[in-house]
Amino acid sequence: MAITAAMVKELRETTGAGMMDAKKALTETDGNMEAAIDWLRTKGLAKAAKKADRVAAEGLIGVQVTDGRGVAVEINSETDFVAKNADFQQLVRDITDIALTTADDIEVLKATHLNGKPVSEVLTDAIARIGENMTLRRMHLLEGETVVSYVHNAAGEGMGKIGVLVALKGDKDKAQAVGKQFAMHIAATNPVSLSEATLDPALLARELEVQTAKALEENAASAKPKPEAVIQNNIIPGRMKKFVAENTLLGQPFVINPDVTVEQAATEAGVEITGFARVSVGEGIEKKEEDFAAEVAKTLGNA
């Protein structure tokens, strides 16, 4: 497969690797981007890729909570200017309210009536009225004994760029008090999963493969190689334990008190975290890059 400059550029931006290293990684993996990322990590030339960092879509996350139930709804717009529009914000507020009281998933939400019309039609009307394309992209529903919410970069009451929901068991007053702190922690650290038990097995298998290859390669290049048993029984398990701790909510150091994990902080507060959701505007949507100079040149050429 031909390795293009655009592929090298994307890999560099994703991993922070040098141009020649990125090109070699793509060549070694026949242009497979995910495999190239793993190749660079095996060689110690890149950090773990975070696709969620490559976001571009504008809009807002609407968050609402009632007794034991919370929703986070993402509605996208083309520009941040429209996201600050009072009409758009009222739309987000109304759709989020409907989601909280009647919907179980995004398709049900789209079909639910708002002011006598399905939400999907209400959105279409808003597109015509406001003059910019919009999408009702995601809805997360979280239920539990107590559900606490937090909005980061708030644009108004119950809406912002990041919406977080946390479900807890235990005394409601204690859960409410500490739940907001856990929600803020989630907004800051973006954990992949609640615990090791809920981590995607495919993600764990892929990380084990990378860490094994990396440890063996480093050991082979070492002036004083360690015995194979040390690598397999100590080094690799240690690195996997660190990976789990960094990527699971319960295993992460609590941002308010890094001396304890989130799980320990919850136990000390007399509550148990049973679930969470973190929704960020545009998460996972690739940014369309505009070459302004080329656009101007094209316009002038057609003049």
For each residue, the residues with C-beta under 8 A, 3 or more apart:
1: 30 31
2: 31
3: 7 8 23 26 27 31
4: 7 8
5: 8 9
6: 9 10
7: 3 4 10 11 26 31 33
8: 3 4 5 11 12 19 22 23 26
9: 5 6 12 13
10: 6 7 13 14 33
11: 7 8 14 15 17 22 25 26 33 36 37 40
12: 8 9 15 16 17 18 19 22
13: 9 10 54
14: 10 11 33 37 49 54
15: 11 12 22 37 40 41 45 46 47 49
16: 12 46 47
17: 11 12 21 22 25 40 45 46
18: 12 21 22 45
19: 8 12 22 23
20: 23 24
21: 17 18 24 25 40 43 45
22: 8 11 12 15 17 18 19 25 26 36 40
23: 3 8 19 20 26 27
24: 20 21 27 28
25: 11 17 21 22 28 29 36 37 39 40 43 45
26: 3 7 8 11 22 23 29 31 32 33 36
27: 3 23 24 30
28: 24 25 36 39
29: 25 26 32 35 36 39
30: 1 27 35
31: 1 2 3 7 26 36
32: 26 29 35 36
33: 7 10 11 14 26 36 37
34: 37 38
35: 29 30 32 38 39
36: 11 22 25 26 28 29 31 32 33 39 40
37: 11 14 15 25 33 34 40 41 46 49
38: 34 35 41 42 206 209 210
39: 25 28 29 35 36 42 43
40: 11 15 17 21 22 25 36 37 43 45 46
41: 15 37 38 44 45 46 47 48 210 214
42: 38 39 210 213 214 217
43: 21 25 39 40 214 217
44: 41 214 218
45: 15 17 18 21 25 40 41
46: 15 16 17 37 40 41 49
47: 15 16 41
48: 41
49: 14 15 37 46
50: 53
51: 54 284
52: 55 190 280 283 284
53: 50
54: 13 14 51 284 286 287
55: 52 280 281 282 283 284 285 287
56: 282 285 286 287 288
57: 76 77 137 281 282 285
58: 76 77 78 79 80 82 83 281 282
59: 74 75 76 77 83 134 137 281 282
60: 74 75 77 83 88 89 92 155 159 160 161 281
61: 72 73 74 151 159 160 161 162 163 279 280 281
62: 71 72 73 74 75 92 93 95 96 99 158 159 163
63: 70 71 72 73 96 149 150 151 158 159 160 163 164 165
64: 70 71 96 97 99 100 149 158
65: 69 70 71 100 147 148 149 165
66: 69 70 100 101
67:
68: 143 144 145 146 147
69: 65 66 100 141 142 143 147
70: 63 64 65 66 100 141 142 143 147 148 149 165 167 277
71: 62 63 64 65 96 99 100 103 139 140 141 142 165
72: 61 62 63 138 139 140 142 149 163 164 165 277 279
73: 61 62 63 92 95 96 99 109 136 138 139 140
74: 59 60 61 62 136 137 138 139 279 281
75: 59 60 62 88 91 92 95 123 134 135 136 137
76: 57 58 59 134 135 137 281 282 285
77: 57 58 59 60 80 82 83 88 132 133 134
78: 58 82 132 133 134
79: 58 82 83 132
80: 58 77 83 84
81: 84 85
82: 58 77 78 79 85 88 130 132 134
83: 58 59 60 77 79 80 88 89 155
84: 80 81 88 89 155
85: 81 82 88 89 130
86: 89 90
87: 90 91 126 129 130
88: 60 75 77 82 83 84 85 91 92 126 130 134
89: 60 83 84 85 86 92 93 155 156 159
90: 86 87 93 94
91: 75 87 88 94 95 122 123 126
92: 60 62 73 75 88 89 95 96 159
93: 62 89 90 96 97 156 157 158 159
94: 90 91 97 98 114 115 122
95: 62 73 75 91 92 98 99 109 114 119 122 123 136
96: 62 63 64 71 73 92 93 99 100 158 159
97: 64 93 94 100 101
98: 94 95 101 102 103 109 112 114 119
99: 62 64 71 73 95 96 102 103 109 139 141
100: 64 65 66 69 70 71 96 97
101: 66 97 98
102: 98 99 108 109 112
103: 71 98 99 106 108 109 112 139 141
104: 108 141
105: 108 109 139 141
106: 103 109 110 136 137 138 139
107: 110 111
108: 102 103 104 105 111 112
109: 73 95 98 99 102 103 105 106 112 119 136 139
110: 106 107 118 119 120 136
111: 107 108 118 119 120
112: 98 102 103 108 109 118 119
113: 116 117 118 119
114: 94 95 98 117 118 119 122
115: 94 122
116: 113
117: 113 114 121 122 125
118: 110 111 112 113 114 121 122
119: 95 98 109 110 111 112 113 114 122 123 136
120: 110 111 123 124 136
121: 117 118 124 125
122: 91 94 95 114 115 117 118 119 125 126
123: 75 91 95 119 120 126 127 134 135 136
124: 120 121 127 128
125: 117 121 122 128 129
126: 87 88 91 122 123 129 130 134
127: 123 124 130 131 132 133 134
128: 124 125 131
129: 87 125 126
130: 82 85 87 88 126 127 134
131: 127 128
132: 77 78 79 82 127
133: 77 78 127
134: 59 75 76 77 78 82 88 123 126 127 130
135: 75 76 123
136: 73 74 75 95 106 109 110 119 120 123 139
137: 57 59 74 75 76 106
138: 72 73 74 106 279
139: 71 72 73 74 99 103 105 106 109 136
140: 71 72 73 165 277 279
141: 69 70 71 99 103 104 105
142: 69 70 71 72 147 165 166 167 275 276 277
143: 68 69 70 147 167
144: 68 147 167 168 169 274 275
145: 68 167 168 169 170 172 175 274
146: 68 167 168 169 170 172 175 176 179
147: 65 68 69 70 142 143 144 165 166 167 168
148: 65 70 165 166 168 175 176 179 180 182 183
149: 63 64 65 70 72 158 163 164 165 166 183
150: 63 163 164 166 180 183 184 186 187
151: 61 63 154 158 159 160 162 163 164
152: 160 161 162 163 164 184 187
153: 160 161 162
154: 151 157 159 160
155: 60 83 84 89 159 160 161
156: 89 93 159 160
157: 93 154
158: 62 63 64 93 96 149 151
159: 60 61 62 63 89 92 93 96 151 154 155 156 163
160: 60 61 63 151 152 153 154 155 156 163
161: 60 61 152 153 155 280 281
162: 61 151 152 153 187 278 279 280 281
163: 61 62 63 72 149 150 151 152 159 160 277 278 279
164: 63 72 149 150 151 152 183 184 186 187 276 277 278 279
165: 63 65 70 71 72 140 142 147 148 149 183 276 277
166: 142 147 148 149 150 179 182 183 186 273 275 276
167: 70 142 143 144 145 146 147 273 274 275 276
168: 144 145 146 147 148 175 178 179 182 266 271 272 273 274
169: 144 145 146 175 271 272 274
170: 145 146 174 175 269 270 271 272
171: 174 175 270 271
172: 145 146 175 176
173: 176 177
174: 170 171 177 178 269 270 271
175: 145 146 148 168 169 170 171 172 178 179 271
176: 146 148 172 173 179 180
177: 173 174 180 269
178: 168 174 175 181 182 265 266 269 271
179: 146 148 166 168 175 176 182 183 271
180: 148 150 176 177 183 184
181: 178 184 185 256
182: 148 166 168 178 179 185 186 249 262 265 266 273 276
183: 148 149 150 164 165 166 179 180 186 187 276
184: 150 152 164 180 181 187 188 255
185: 181 182 188 189 249 252 254 255 256 262
186: 150 164 166 182 183 189 190 191 249 276 278
187: 150 152 162 164 183 184 190 278
188: 184 185 255
189: 185 186 249 252 255
190: 52 186 187 278 280
191: 186 194 247 248 249 252 276 278
192: 199 200 203 247 248
193: 196 198 199 200 247 248 249
194: 191 197 198 248 249 250 273 275 276
195: 198 199 248 249 250 251 263
196: 193 199 244 248 251
197: 194
198: 193 194 195 248
199: 192 193 195 196 203 204 244 247 248
200: 192 193 203 204
201: 204 205
202: 205 206
203: 192 199 200 206 207
204: 199 200 201 207 208 240 244
205: 201 202 208 209
206: 38 202 203 209 210
207: 203 204 210 211 240 243
208: 204 205 211 212 236 240
209: 38 205 206 212 213
210: 38 41 42 206 207 213 214
211: 207 208 214 215 236 239 240 243
212: 208 209 215 216 236
213: 42 209 210 216 217
214: 41 42 43 44 210 211 217 218
215: 211 212 218 219 231 235 236 239
216: 212 213 219 220 231
217: 42 43 213 214 220 221
218: 44 214 215 221 222
219: 215 216 222 225 226 231 235
220: 216 217 225
221: 217 218
222: 218 219 225 226
223:
224:
225: 219 220 222
226: 219 222 230 231 235
227: 230 231
228: 231 232
229: 232 233
230: 226 227 233 234 235
231: 215 216 219 226 227 228 234 235 236
232: 228 229 235 236
233: 229 230 236 237
234: 230 231 237 238
235: 215 219 226 230 231 232 238 239
236: 208 211 212 215 231 232 233 239 240
237: 233 234 240 241
238: 234 235 241 242
239: 211 215 235 236 242 243
240: 204 207 208 211 236 237 243 244
241: 237 238 244 245
242: 238 239 245 246
243: 207 211 239 240 246 247
244: 196 199 204 240 241 247 248 251
245: 241 242 248 251 252 261
246: 242 243 251 252
247: 191 192 193 199 243 244 251
248: 191 192 193 194 195 196 198 199 244 245 251 252
249: 182 185 186 189 191 193 194 195 252 262 273 276
250: 194 195 261 262 263 266 273
251: 195 196 244 245 246 247 248 261 262 263
252: 185 189 191 245 246 248 249 261 262
253: 258 259 260 261 262
254: 185 257 258 260 261 262 264 265
255: 184 185 188 189 258
256: 181 185 265
257: 254 260 265
258: 253 254 255
259: 253
260: 253 254 257 264 265 268
261: 245 250 251 252 253 254 264 265
262: 182 185 249 250 251 252 253 254 265 266 273
263: 195 250 251 266 267 273
264: 254 260 261 267 268
265: 178 182 254 256 257 260 261 262 268 269
266: 168 178 182 250 262 263 269 271 272 273
267: 263 264 270 272
268: 260 264 265
269: 170 174 177 178 265 266
270: 170 171 174 267
271: 168 169 170 171 174 175 178 179 266
272: 168 169 170 266 267
273: 166 167 168 182 194 249 250 262 263 266 276
274: 144 145 167 168 169
275: 142 144 166 167 194
276: 142 164 165 166 167 182 183 186 191 194 249 273
277: 70 72 140 142 163 164 165
278: 162 163 164 186 187 190 191
279: 61 72 74 138 140 162 163 164 283
280: 52 55 61 161 162 190 283
281: 55 57 58 59 60 61 74 76 161 162
282: 55 56 57 58 59 76 285
283: 52 55 279 280
284: 51 52 54 55
285: 55 56 57 76 282
286: 54 56
287: 54 55 56
288: 56
289:
290: 295
291: 294 295
292: 295 296
293: 296 297
294: 291 297 298
295: 290 291 292 298 299
296: 292 293 299 300
297: 293 294 300 301
298: 294 295 301 302
299: 295 296 302 303
300: 296 297 303
301: 297 298
302: 298 299
303: 299 300
